[in-house]
Amino acid sequence: MAAAFGKIVVGTYVEIKRSDGRIHQAMVTSMNEDNESVTVEWIENGDTKGKEIDLESIFALNPDVAPDEEIAPSPETPPAPTPLAKVNRIAKNRRTIAPSKNDTPSKDNRAISTRARPPPPQQPEPAPPPPAPQPALPTQAQTQQQLQNESAHHLTSRKESGQLSRRKSNCVKEVEKLQEKRERRRLQQQELREKRAQEVDTTIPNYEILYMIRDFRASLDYRPLTTADVIEEHRICVCVRKRPLNKKELTMKDLDVITIPSKDVVMVHEPKQKVDLTRYLENQTFRFDYAFDDSTTNEMVYRFTARPLVETIFERGMATCFAYGQTGSGKTHTMGGDFSGKNQDCSKGIYALAARDVFLMIKKPNYKKLDLQVYATYFEIYSGKVFDLLNRKAKLRVLEDGKQQVQVVGLQEKEVKGTEGRPQTH
């Protein structure tokens, strides 16, 4: 394999061609025998850059480092001996000296040798006649030229086939690997879908999204809010509460796309679709002062939201607590109390729990001596209008007084003696 690299060794400087057409020198840093290529490096703008180039491109720009082609017969079928060589070998074996006209017969030769007479002076031996020409047979030079042409054609064919196989190993091989990975991934996804289909109710319209949400939730570390957590002090406290799916949503088999993994984080799972129609899940994260999941009770919500405000008003502070949300989001449930069908347990709402703590604070020794009185008003703002709920929903006006304080004109106030005497709406 080293012969394929010719005169290239590590450290040799060769000419290379860049993708933008520039040609410059680069140093060979490694030779790759598996794909018949070399790795070169050069310095450009103070940075060292590298590139892997096949031998064909290197030899095209650097013919002086190309290997010397040797003509060798094919190792599979050695060439058969030519007819000319056979004829020459037969002629060589049968070479004889033609007798001369002046030579004496062999009998006289034997007689001279028996009489021990001095031999006559030897005459020079005439040269043998050349063999008869063979016009039908090719000459040895022509045969060797033909063999050279066949060997060169064979080497060219092998070189072209090697280049094709090298291109396949560099390009087609990578494509085949990607295709194998894609097919393997499709099989795994198909097996996963079949397994999920056995475990899930496929009648759910978006069961694939449901499993994506379940898989994502399984990877989370849940640390929900508990009664053991410390109540933090906030001048403005913004909280969010998740409600469970109602009966209508359960009947429609809607998905629960809200997750509360910790006491101050809310995650919204939004189904998306790629250009190739592949569905995926986009998870949005939001942070609040407190986040309550759908299993949180009203008592827990009150503990971290309105209860600190009760202590504030006894320290001569102003406090406001309100619920904000669209219709059906659970405002009345949180502020007024739990519902059992159409009946509401008002003792478990924020209103009742705050009123209970107010009267408990009044009975404490440090506040009892102050002889404090509790007054309550009850009004609602609906469609930009204000209605007095303690005065048969009378329409009221909101104006600003001389001290630049907002006042609800005509709002009725009633004194409250205890939680059992809370003002009732008419």
Secondary structure as the mmCIF struct_conf table of DSSP 4:
data_model
#
loop_
_struct_conf.conf_type_id
_struct_conf.id
_struct_conf.beg_label_comp_id
_struct_conf.beg_label_asym_id
_struct_conf.beg_label_seq_id
_struct_conf.end_label_comp_id
_struct_conf.end_label_asym_id
_struct_conf.end_label_seq_id
HELX_RH_3T_P HELX_RH_3T_P1 ALA A 2 PHE A 5
TURN_TY1_P TURN_TY1_P1 GLY A 6 LYS A 7
TURN_TY1_P TURN_TY1_P2 VAL A 10 GLY A 11
STRN STRN1 TYR A 13 LYS A 17
TURN_TY1_P TURN_TY1_P3 SER A 19 ASP A 20
BEND BEND1 GLY A 21 GLY A 21
STRN STRN2 ILE A 23 ASN A 32
TURN_TY1_P TURN_TY1_P4 GLU A 33 GLU A 36
STRN STRN3 SER A 37 GLU A 44
TURN_TY1_P TURN_TY1_P5 ASN A 45 GLY A 46
STRN STRN4 ASP A 47 ASP A 54
HELX_RH_AL_P HELX_RH_AL_P1 LEU A 55 LEU A 61
HELX_RH_3T_P HELX_RH_3T_P2 PRO A 63 VAL A 65
BEND BEND2 ALA A 66 ALA A 66
HELX_LH_PP_P HELX_LH_PP_P1 PRO A 67 GLU A 69
BEND BEND3 PRO A 75 THR A 77
HELX_LH_PP_P HELX_LH_PP_P2 PRO A 78 THR A 82
HELX_RH_AL_P HELX_RH_AL_P2 PRO A 83 ASN A 93
TURN_TY1_P TURN_TY1_P6 ARG A 94 ARG A 94
HELX_LH_PP_P HELX_LH_PP_P3 ILE A 97 SER A 100
TURN_TY1_P TURN_TY1_P7 LYS A 101 ASN A 102
HELX_LH_PP_P HELX_LH_PP_P4 ASP A 103 PRO A 105
HELX_RH_AL_P HELX_RH_AL_P3 SER A 106 THR A 114
TURN_TY1_P TURN_TY1_P8 ARG A 115 ALA A 116
HELX_LH_PP_P HELX_LH_PP_P5 ARG A 117 PRO A 133
TURN_TY1_P TURN_TY1_P9 PRO A 135 ALA A 136
BEND BEND4 LEU A 137 LEU A 137
HELX_LH_PP_P HELX_LH_PP_P6 PRO A 138 THR A 139
HELX_RH_AL_P HELX_RH_AL_P4 GLN A 140 ARG A 167
HELX_RH_PI_P HELX_RH_PI_P1 LYS A 168 VAL A 172
HELX_RH_AL_P HELX_RH_AL_P5 LYS A 173 GLU A 199
BEND BEND5 VAL A 200 VAL A 200
TURN_TY1_P TURN_TY1_P10 THR A 202 THR A 203
BEND BEND6 ILE A 204 ILE A 204
TURN_TY1_P TURN_TY1_P11 PRO A 205 ASN A 206
HELX_RH_AL_P HELX_RH_AL_P6 TYR A 207 ALA A 218
TURN_TY1_P TURN_TY1_P12 SER A 219 SER A 219
BEND BEND7 LEU A 220 LEU A 220
STRN STRN5 ARG A 223 ARG A 223
TURN_TY1_P TURN_TY1_P13 THR A 227 ALA A 228
BEND BEND8 ASP A 229 ASP A 229
HELX_LH_PP_P HELX_LH_PP_P7 VAL A 230 GLU A 233
BEND BEND9 ARG A 235 ILE A 236
STRN STRN6 CYS A 239 ARG A 241
HELX_LH_PP_P HELX_LH_PP_P8 LYS A 242 LEU A 245
HELX_RH_AL_P HELX_RH_AL_P7 LYS A 247 THR A 251
TURN_TY1_P TURN_TY1_P14 MET A 252 LYS A 253
STRN STRN7 ILE A 258 SER A 262
TURN_TY1_P TURN_TY1_P15 LYS A 263 ASP A 264
STRN STRN8 VAL A 265 GLN A 273
TURN_TY1_P TURN_TY1_P16 VAL A 275 ASP A 276
BEND BEND10 LEU A 277 LEU A 277
STRN STRN9 ARG A 279 ARG A 287
BEND BEND11 ASP A 289 ASP A 289
STRN STRN10 TYR A 290 PHE A 292
TURN_TY1_P TURN_TY1_P17 ASP A 294 SER A 295
HELX_RH_AL_P HELX_RH_AL_P8 ASN A 298 PHE A 304
TURN_TY1_P TURN_TY1_P18 THR A 305 ALA A 306
HELX_RH_AL_P HELX_RH_AL_P9 ARG A 307 ILE A 313
TURN_TY1_P TURN_TY1_P19 PHE A 314 ARG A 316
TURN_TY1_P TURN_TY1_P20 THR A 327 GLY A 328
BEND BEND12 SER A 329 GLY A 330
HELX_RH_AL_P HELX_RH_AL_P10 LYS A 331 GLY A 336
STRN STRN11 ASP A 338 SER A 340
TURN_TY1_P TURN_TY1_P21 GLY A 341 LYS A 342
STRN STRN12 ASN A 343 ASP A 345
HELX_RH_3T_P HELX_RH_3T_P3 CYS A 346 LYS A 348
BEND BEND13 GLY A 349 GLY A 349
HELX_RH_AL_P HELX_RH_AL_P11 ILE A 350 ILE A 362
TURN_TY1_P TURN_TY1_P22 LYS A 363 LYS A 363
BEND BEND14 LYS A 364 LYS A 364
HELX_RH_AL_P HELX_RH_AL_P12 PRO A 365 LYS A 368
TURN_TY1_P TURN_TY1_P23 LYS A 369 ASP A 371
STRN STRN13 VAL A 374 ALA A 376
STRN STRN14 PHE A 379 TYR A 382
TURN_TY1_P TURN_TY1_P24 SER A 383 GLY A 384
STRN STRN15 LYS A 385 ASP A 388
TURN_TY1_P TURN_TY1_P25 LEU A 389 LYS A 393
STRN STRN16 ALA A 394 GLU A 400
TURN_TY1_P TURN_TY1_P26 GLY A 402 LYS A 403
BEND BEND15 GLN A 404 GLN A 404
STRN STRN17 VAL A 406 VAL A 409
TURN_TY1_P TURN_TY1_P27 GLY A 410 GLY A 410
STRN STRN18 LYS A 414 VAL A 416
BEND BEND16 GLY A 418 GLY A 418
HELX_RH_3T_P HELX_RH_3T_P4 THR A 419 GLY A 421
#
